[in-house]
Amino acid sequence: MKTVTLSARFDGQKIQLQEDYPLPKNARLLVTVLPDELENEHREWAELALRGLAFAYGPEEPDYPDSLIKEPNPHYEPR
């Protein structure tokens, strides 16, 4: 079985996974208790990143044509 990280919460009586995941009977688990501050810090970083993206790709951002590309990225696969 591969190692996987799953989100979970403790409801005061038992640990509950935040998402469905097929755990085999007697699966070995490691539990890491995260401080509440970590969740707040994560939220703050996510909000900062969203503000940065909104600034970089705002409604006034011009649509640049492909002709401005000086050196194409050979690993880029258009969608």
N, C-alpha and C positions, 0 to 999 in steps of 0.2 A: 504494500500500500504506500502511495506517495505521501509526502508531508504536505499538509495544507493548513492555511490559517483561516479560521472561521470567527466571525463576530458573534459574541454572546453577551447576555446580561444575567445578573443574579437577582432573582425576585425576592430574596430574603429567605427562601427555602431551598431552591434548586437553581442550577445553571441552565439557562435556556438558550439554544442557538437562535440567532437572528435570521437564519436562512436554512432551508432544508438541505441536508447532506446525509447520504447513506453511510451511517457508521456501523461497522460490523460489531457483533456482540463481543464484549471484552476488549474493545479497541483501547490501545494505550493512548492516553492524552496528557498533554502538558497544559497547565492553566497559568496564564499571566494576568495578574490584576493590575489594571491601568488606573492611574490617578485621574480624578475628574478634571483636573486642570488640562490634561492632555487633550481631552475632547474640545474644550474651549479654545485651546491654542490651535488645534486643527481647523476649527471653524473660522477663526480669525485669519489664518493663512489662506484658506479657501476663498474667503471674502476679498482679501487683498488681490489674489490672483484673478478673480472675476472682475474686479475694478480695473486691473491692468489690461485685461483682454477687452473690456468695454471701451477703454480709452484707445487702444491700438486698432480696434476694428469697429469704430463708431459709425453712425449713419453718414457722417461727412467724409469718411474714408473713400478715396477714389478707387475705381476698379482698374487695376493696372493690366495692360495688355501683355500677352505672352512675348511680344516683340521686345520688351524691355529686359528679358532674361539674357544675361551675358554668357553665363555658363550653366547649361542645364544639369540637373542632378540625375546621374544615370540610374540611381536606385529609386527614384520617384516613380510611382505607378499611379497614373491618373485614375480617378474613380469613374 
